Amino acid sequence: MQQWAGISKLLYLSKQEIALLCASSLCIFDELSIFFSIYFCFPLRCVMSELILSRMFIISVACFLLLGSDVTGVLYVNTTVGESTVLPCNLMLPATTDLKHLRFYWQDEREQVLYSFNEGKEMPEHVNKLYRDRITAFPQDMTGGNISVKFEYPTLEDNHRVFRVFGAVFDSRGTKRFIIGHSEICQLTLHVAVPYEHISLTVNEETMTAVCTTRRGFPEPLVEWRLQNHSDNTQHLLDPQDVNTTAAPDPQDHLYSLTSTIVIPGGPYQSVACLVHNPTLNVTLIATHVLNKDVKRYLELMGAKSWDALHRRPSSLSTLDRWSPFVPGSHVSAGINP
């Protein structure tokens, strides 16, 4: 039972760490077995050797089961069109490794090779033409296990690409015996976006309608409408059923244009705001319009004595902001709404 209790702890290690542990353990047991067989037991049957071999068998089975399972995590990388980004991947090594003992390559879900490295040399002849002159590695960091690459000039054609990294490490004795056999080291999904640069909010206080527009961004944005209450400054989120939104991509460049329209409900609201959120970049544009007619009519009904005093009070909402309301605390001012 102690044997299996110890083996169960392997479940908390990464796939690469398990491989290193298994390889080290099997090498030690292998050498011990030979040692006892030659110096203590030859030509008699050796009980110690049999015990060591049984332990080797148990560890071999456990390593096979653990390494045979799919434990590779999936990482998501977000970037902007035309902006270079690093696709990270690290290979767990027992110590600083000579590049002559390292082999790895990157490929996408179509099995098109991005980058190939074999025993100290880059292999550009294996790289698909789609990725030539777009991928660079970090040779100075490879000896420590950093097999990341930098992806240059991403486009919308690269959106949702799944990249996998396969690698192997040979032992340092010059043989072809693997310390880490050929296996999947990393898996990443790339998301490429185009930021929405401008947002427009038009309000007709005669018909009490508001229209929010933005264009030339990617992916399709999320939209929210908020109304701010005059009495306590609380914000009311408009029900999506009361919002009419259309978003469509351009058939040529696939960039989205959006128009969202609402009928502003009656009530003590002093402002209306439209929020357009880019889910990939986690950036939101917000445009706010301060209402005059609806608040004045409400105050008259409530018996307010001085509308002029209220009207002269500065409003903190007459701004066009660039922020991320979906992430608490993030806010960056972007200008003033005319």
RODO-2510 file (C-alpha; in nm, 4 decimals, decimal comma):
residues 338
     n   res          X          Y          Z
     1     m     0,0000     0,0000     0,0000
     2     q     0,2891     0,2368     0,0687
     3     q     0,4051     0,1831    -0,2883
     4     w     0,0727     0,2970    -0,4343
     5     a     0,0389     0,5790    -0,1807
     6     g     0,3691     0,7160    -0,3025
     7     i     0,2699     0,6724    -0,6659
     8     s    -0,0581     0,8570    -0,6049
     9     k     0,1431     1,1678    -0,5241
    10     l     0,2537     1,1732    -0,8887
    11     l    -0,0937     1,2951    -0,9772
    12     y    -0,0017     1,6373    -0,8381
    13     l     0,2941     1,6732    -1,0756
    14     s     0,2925     1,8032    -1,4303
    15     k     0,3267     1,5648    -1,7205
    16     q     0,6842     1,6715    -1,7842
    17     e     0,7787     1,6409    -1,4157
    18     i     0,6309     1,2905    -1,4098
    19     a     0,8390     1,1986    -1,7130
    20     l     1,1579     1,3212    -1,5481
    21     l     1,0774     1,1451    -1,2209
    22     c     0,9965     0,8201    -1,3985
    23     a     1,3090     0,8324    -1,6123
    24     s     1,5300     0,9045    -1,3100
    25     s     1,3686     0,6344    -1,0980
    26     l     1,3950     0,3693    -1,3685
    27     c     1,7593     0,4550    -1,4314
    28     i     1,8416     0,4210    -1,0600
    29     f     1,6543     0,0924    -1,0237
    30     d     1,8124    -0,0384    -1,3425
    31     e     2,1651     0,0313    -1,2200
    32     l     2,0940    -0,1071    -0,8711
    33     s     1,9540    -0,4238    -1,0187
    34     i     2,2639    -0,4804    -1,2283
    35     f     2,4874    -0,3998    -0,9307
    36     f     2,3234    -0,6523    -0,6989
    37     s     2,3060    -0,9169    -0,9686
    38     i     2,6741    -0,8977    -1,0533
    39     y     2,8418    -0,8380    -0,7183
    40     f     2,6193    -1,0184    -0,4723
    41     c     2,4058    -1,2763    -0,6418
    42     f     2,5913    -1,4188    -0,9374
    43     p     2,5377    -1,7005    -1,0235
    44     l     2,2719    -1,7580    -0,7536
    45     r     1,9180    -1,6326    -0,7801
    46     c     1,9060    -1,2876    -0,6218
    47     v     1,6100    -1,1941    -0,4045
    48     m     1,7215    -0,8304    -0,3879
    49     s     1,7374    -0,8087    -0,7654
    50     e     1,3889    -0,9517    -0,7970
    51     l     1,2583    -0,6986    -0,5440
    52     i     1,4141    -0,4128    -0,7387
    53     l     1,2701    -0,5439    -1,0649
    54     s     0,9230    -0,5676    -0,9093
    55     r     0,9482    -0,2045    -0,7989
    56     m     1,0563    -0,1105    -1,1502
    57     f     0,7516    -0,2851    -1,2903
    58     i     0,5157    -0,0997    -1,0535
    59     i     0,6673     0,2392    -1,1385
    60     s     0,6663     0,1613    -1,5097
    61     v     0,2949     0,0779    -1,5034
    62     a     0,2129     0,3886    -1,3005
    63     c     0,4157     0,6130    -1,5310
    64     f     0,2529     0,4622    -1,8368
    65     l    -0,0951     0,5270    -1,6981
    66     l    -0,0174     0,8813    -1,5868
    67     l     0,1734     0,9866    -1,8960
    68     g    -0,0802     0,8222    -2,1234
    69     s    -0,3566     1,0460    -1,9935
    70     d    -0,4222     1,3857    -2,1484
    71     v    -0,3119     1,6301    -1,8799
    72     t    -0,1982     1,9137    -2,1058
    73     g    -0,3735     2,2365    -2,0073
    74     v    -0,5093     2,4786    -2,2668
    75     l    -0,3937     2,8404    -2,2559
    76     y    -0,5764     3,1296    -2,4241
    77     v    -0,3726     3,4129    -2,5742
    78     n    -0,5421     3,7393    -2,6762
    79     t    -0,3828     3,9889    -2,9113
    80     t    -0,4583     4,2669    -3,1597
    81     v    -0,4265     4,2546    -3,5386
    82     g    -0,0736     4,3487    -3,6445
    83     e     0,0631     4,3426    -3,2893
    84     s     0,3282     4,0786    -3,2173
    85     t     0,2613     3,8475    -2,9260
    86     v     0,4461     3,5720    -2,7436
    87     l     0,3046     3,2201    -2,7484
    88     p     0,4404     3,0859    -2,4192
    89     c     0,5566     2,7301    -2,3546
    90     n     0,8042     2,5881    -2,1054
    91     l     0,9633     2,2445    -2,0994
    92     m     1,0514     2,1112    -1,7541
    93     l     1,4153     2,0031    -1,7669
    94     p     1,6215     1,8258    -1,4985
    95     a     1,9023     2,0811    -1,5402
    96     t     2,0439     2,3161    -1,7978
    97     t     2,0248     2,1193    -2,1212
    98     d     2,2587     2,1344    -2,4173
    99     l     2,0668     2,2418    -2,7253
   100     k     2,2068     1,9385    -2,9074
   101     h     1,9862     1,7226    -2,6858
   102     l     1,6662     1,9191    -2,7527
   103     r     1,4019     1,8639    -3,0189
   104     f     1,0633     2,0412    -3,0470
   105     y     0,8219     2,1884    -3,2993
   106     w     0,5050     2,3992    -3,3094
   107     q     0,2066     2,3202    -3,5317
   108     d    -0,1527     2,4410    -3,5690
   109     e    -0,4731     2,2353    -3,5672
   110     r    -0,4267     2,1706    -3,9402
   111     e    -0,0810     2,0230    -3,8679
   112     q     0,0878     2,3141    -4,0438
   113     v     0,4298     2,3671    -3,8835
   114     l     0,5074     2,7103    -3,7376
   115     y     0,8538     2,6411    -3,6036
   116     s     1,0913     2,3450    -3,5858
   117     f     1,4084     2,2928    -3,3815
   118     n     1,6191     1,9775    -3,3844
   119     e     1,9412     1,9043    -3,1953
   120     g     2,0775     2,2572    -3,1859
   121     k     1,9503     2,3818    -3,5228
   122     e     1,6409     2,5561    -3,6512
   123     m     1,4697     2,3709    -3,9352
   124     p     1,3112     2,6428    -4,1567
   125     e     1,2534     2,3927    -4,4383
   126     h     0,9832     2,2302    -4,2249
   127     v     0,7903     2,5565    -4,1689
   128     n     0,4729     2,6086    -4,3700
   129     k     0,4715     2,9120    -4,5996
   130     l     0,1824     3,0622    -4,4000
   131     y     0,4174     3,1168    -4,1069
   132     r     0,7487     3,1967    -4,2720
   133     d     0,9095     3,5194    -4,1468
   134     r     0,6405     3,5451    -3,8797
   135     i     0,7783     3,3173    -3,6062
   136     t     1,0940     3,3668    -3,4002
   137     a     1,2152     3,1698    -3,0989
   138     f     1,4410     3,2513    -2,8032
   139     p     1,7558     3,0350    -2,8460
   140     q     1,9307     3,2004    -2,5522
   141     d     1,6551     3,0735    -2,3197
   142     m     1,6061     2,7245    -2,4628
   143     t     1,8669     2,5626    -2,2379
   144     g     1,6442     2,6486    -1,9425
   145     g     1,3353     2,4997    -2,1062
   146     n     1,1827     2,8131    -2,2599
   147     i     1,0525     2,6970    -2,5984
   148     s     0,8161     2,9918    -2,6482
   149     v     0,7903     3,1683    -2,9835
   150     k     0,6997     3,5218    -3,0896
   151     f     0,4154     3,5477    -3,3391
   152     e     0,4488     3,8464    -3,5739
   153     y     0,1774     4,0214    -3,7762
   154     p    -0,1311     3,8274    -3,6566
   155     t    -0,4421     3,8723    -3,8725
   156     l    -0,8069     3,7800    -3,8376
   157     e    -0,7244     3,4672    -4,0364
   158     d    -0,5276     3,3535    -3,7315
   159     n    -0,8239     3,3991    -3,4969
   160     h    -0,9180     3,0820    -3,3062
   161     r    -0,6080     2,8978    -3,4248
   162     v    -0,5074     2,6162    -3,1924
   163     f    -0,1318     2,5685    -3,1568
   164     r     0,0331     2,2578    -3,0135
   165     v     0,3930     2,2046    -2,9122
   166     f     0,5606     1,8638    -2,9258
   167     g     0,9055     1,8033    -2,7854
   168     a     1,1675     1,5537    -2,6722
   169     v     1,4893     1,5652    -2,4712
   170     f     1,7745     1,3167    -2,5155
   171     d     1,9987     1,2083    -2,2305
   172     s     2,3402     1,3699    -2,1945
   173     r     2,5371     1,0519    -2,2642
   174     g     2,5093     1,0927    -2,6396
   175     t     2,2643     0,8066    -2,6909
   176     k     1,9201     0,8355    -2,8477
   177     r     1,7550     0,7423    -2,5220
   178     f     1,4873     0,9973    -2,4299
   179     i     1,4720     1,1696    -2,0925
   180     i     1,1399     1,3106    -2,2137
   181     g     0,9886     1,1188    -2,5027
   182     h     0,8011     1,2764    -2,7894
   183     s     0,4853     1,4176    -2,6312
   184     e     0,2573     1,7214    -2,6385
   185     i     0,4088     1,9874    -2,4140
   186     c     0,1712     2,2824    -2,4569
   187     q    -0,1561     2,3762    -2,6247
   188     l    -0,2734     2,7324    -2,6904
   189     t    -0,5709     2,8986    -2,8566
   190     l    -0,5113     3,2382    -3,0158
   191     h    -0,7799     3,5086    -3,0174
   192     v    -0,7204     3,8076    -3,2451
   193     a    -0,9175     4,1312    -3,2109
   194     v    -0,9543     4,4767    -3,3633
   195     p    -1,0369     4,7527    -3,1110
   196     y    -1,3443     4,9724    -3,1520
   197     e    -1,2020     5,3245    -3,1581
   198     h    -1,5126     5,5439    -3,1548
   199     i    -1,8665     5,5365    -3,0206
   200     s    -2,1509     5,7731    -3,1028
   201     l    -2,4617     5,8360    -2,8902
   202     t    -2,7530     6,0428    -3,0257
   203     v    -3,0563     6,1230    -2,8059
   204     n    -3,3842     6,2753    -2,9206
   205     e    -3,5565     6,4143    -2,6112
   206     e    -3,8750     6,4896    -2,8053
   207     t    -3,9341     6,1245    -2,8930
   208     m    -3,7247     6,0001    -2,5955
   209     t    -3,5207     5,7663    -2,8151
   210     a    -3,1459     5,7001    -2,8107
   211     v    -2,9232     5,5511    -3,0817
   212     c    -2,5742     5,4179    -3,0158
   213     t    -2,3360     5,3279    -3,3003
   214     t    -1,9825     5,1984    -3,3414
   215     r    -1,7988     5,0447    -3,6327
   216     r    -1,4896     4,8659    -3,7638
   217     g    -1,3999     4,6396    -3,4746
   218     f    -1,3718     4,2682    -3,4019
   219     p    -1,5174     4,0465    -3,2618
   220     e    -1,8873     4,1296    -3,2329
   221     p    -1,9238     4,3597    -2,9306
   222     l    -2,1498     4,3315    -2,6289
   223     v    -2,3876     4,6208    -2,5590
   224     e    -2,5434     4,7546    -2,2385
   225     w    -2,7671     5,0524    -2,1692
   226     r    -2,7760     5,2222    -1,8281
   227     l    -2,9949     5,4937    -1,6826
   228     q    -2,8802     5,6967    -1,3827
   229     n    -3,1391     5,7888    -1,1210
   230     h    -3,1462     6,1552    -1,0181
   231     s    -3,2461     6,1069    -0,6554
   232     d    -2,9767     5,8611    -0,5387
   233     n    -2,7413     5,8306    -0,8396
   234     t    -2,8102     5,4574    -0,8681
   235     q    -2,7876     5,3045    -1,2143
   236     h    -3,0622     5,1053    -1,3790
   237     l    -2,9583     4,8411    -1,6333
   238     l    -3,2008     4,8273    -1,9221
   239     d    -3,3510     4,4876    -1,9983
   240     p    -3,2020     4,3417    -2,3207
   241     q    -3,5576     4,2750    -2,4391
   242     d    -3,6099     4,6520    -2,4501
   243     v    -3,3008     4,7050    -2,6674
   244     n    -3,2962     4,6742    -3,0462
   245     t    -2,9409     4,5939    -3,1572
   246     t    -2,8060     4,4907    -3,4958
   247     a    -2,4423     4,3978    -3,5587
   248     a    -2,3071     4,2712    -3,8891
   249     p    -1,9564     4,2028    -4,0241
   250     d    -1,8255     4,3529    -4,3432
   251     p    -1,8075     4,0763    -4,6060
   252     q    -1,4606     4,1933    -4,7132
   253     d    -1,2604     4,2552    -4,3949
   254     h    -1,4998     4,0940    -4,1405
   255     l    -1,5024     4,4025    -3,9176
   256     y    -1,8281     4,4668    -3,7336
   257     s    -2,0601     4,7666    -3,7389
   258     l    -2,3211     4,8005    -3,4656
   259     t    -2,6368     5,0051    -3,4139
   260     s    -2,8358     4,9863    -3,0913
   261     t    -3,1600     5,1740    -3,0233
   262     i    -3,3774     5,2178    -2,7135
   263     v    -3,6865     5,4084    -2,6035
   264     i    -3,5925     5,5881    -2,2827
   265     p    -3,8500     5,4979    -2,0176
   266     g    -4,0144     5,7701    -1,8103
   267     g    -3,8806     5,8289    -1,4638
   268     p    -3,6405     6,0364    -1,2546
   269     y    -3,3428     5,9674    -1,4787
   270     q    -3,0767     6,2315    -1,5249
   271     s    -2,8607     6,0522    -1,7825
   272     v    -2,8511     5,7647    -2,0295
   273     a    -2,5338     5,5698    -2,1139
   274     c    -2,4414     5,3241    -2,3879
   275     l    -2,1587     5,0761    -2,3227
   276     v    -1,9882     4,8798    -2,6027
   277     h    -1,7558     4,6023    -2,4841
   278     n    -1,4868     4,4160    -2,6805
   279     p    -1,4777     4,0706    -2,5114
   280     t    -1,1366     3,9698    -2,6469
   281     l    -0,9506     4,2858    -2,5463
   282     n    -1,1673     4,3382    -2,2346
   283     v    -1,2095     4,7067    -2,3214
   284     t    -1,5350     4,9015    -2,3114
   285     l    -1,6303     5,2322    -2,4699
   286     i    -1,8990     5,4312    -2,2898
   287     a    -2,0872     5,7385    -2,4093
   288     t    -2,3206     5,9313    -2,1750
   289     h    -2,5891     6,1909    -2,2469
   290     v    -2,7317     6,4130    -1,9724
   291     l    -3,1098     6,4414    -1,9942
   292     n    -3,2856     6,7750    -1,9481
   293     k    -3,6510     6,7388    -2,0374
   294     d    -3,7352     6,4225    -1,8459
   295     v    -3,5693     6,5308    -1,5199
   296     k    -3,7263     6,8764    -1,5361
   297     r    -4,0728     6,7302    -1,5912
   298     y    -4,0236     6,4895    -1,3010
   299     l    -3,9060     6,7657    -1,0647
   300     e    -4,2017     6,9848    -1,1587
   301     l    -4,4348     6,6988    -1,0747
   302     m    -4,2519     6,6477    -0,7434
   303     g    -4,2766     7,0193    -0,6603
   304     a    -3,9125     7,1185    -0,7017
   305     k    -3,8597     7,4858    -0,6308
   306     s    -3,5542     7,5627    -0,8371
   307     w    -3,4867     7,3871    -1,1672
   308     d    -3,2264     7,6511    -1,2495
   309     a    -3,0272     7,5610    -0,9381
   310     l    -3,0296     7,1976    -1,0403
   311     h    -2,9426     7,2823    -1,3995
   312     r    -2,6385     7,4828    -1,2908
   313     r    -2,5035     7,1893    -1,0864
   314     p    -2,2071     7,0328    -1,2696
   315     s    -2,2671     6,6831    -1,3943
   316     s    -2,0009     6,4146    -1,3595
   317     l    -2,1552     6,2063    -1,6358
   318     s    -2,1120     6,4283    -1,9402
   319     t    -1,8013     6,2431    -2,0492
   320     l    -1,6995     5,9934    -2,3106
   321     d    -1,4997     5,7332    -2,1245
   322     r    -1,2867     5,4367    -2,2254
   323     w    -1,2939     5,1785    -1,9469
   324     s    -1,3831     4,8216    -1,8583
   325     p    -1,6927     4,8096    -1,6388
   326     f    -1,6850     4,4306    -1,6535
   327     v    -1,3609     4,4399    -1,4543
   328     p    -1,4147     4,6323    -1,1276
   329     g    -1,1819     4,9224    -1,0748
   330     s    -1,0532     4,9748    -1,4271
   331     h    -1,1269     5,3170    -1,5710
   332     v    -0,9397     5,5429    -1,8132
   333     s    -1,0798     5,8763    -1,9295
   334     a    -1,0853     5,9262    -2,3041
   335     g    -1,2358     6,2681    -2,3629
   336     i    -1,5371     6,4949    -2,3414
   337     n    -1,8702     6,4343    -2,5081
   338     p    -1,9638     6,7389    -2,7186
***
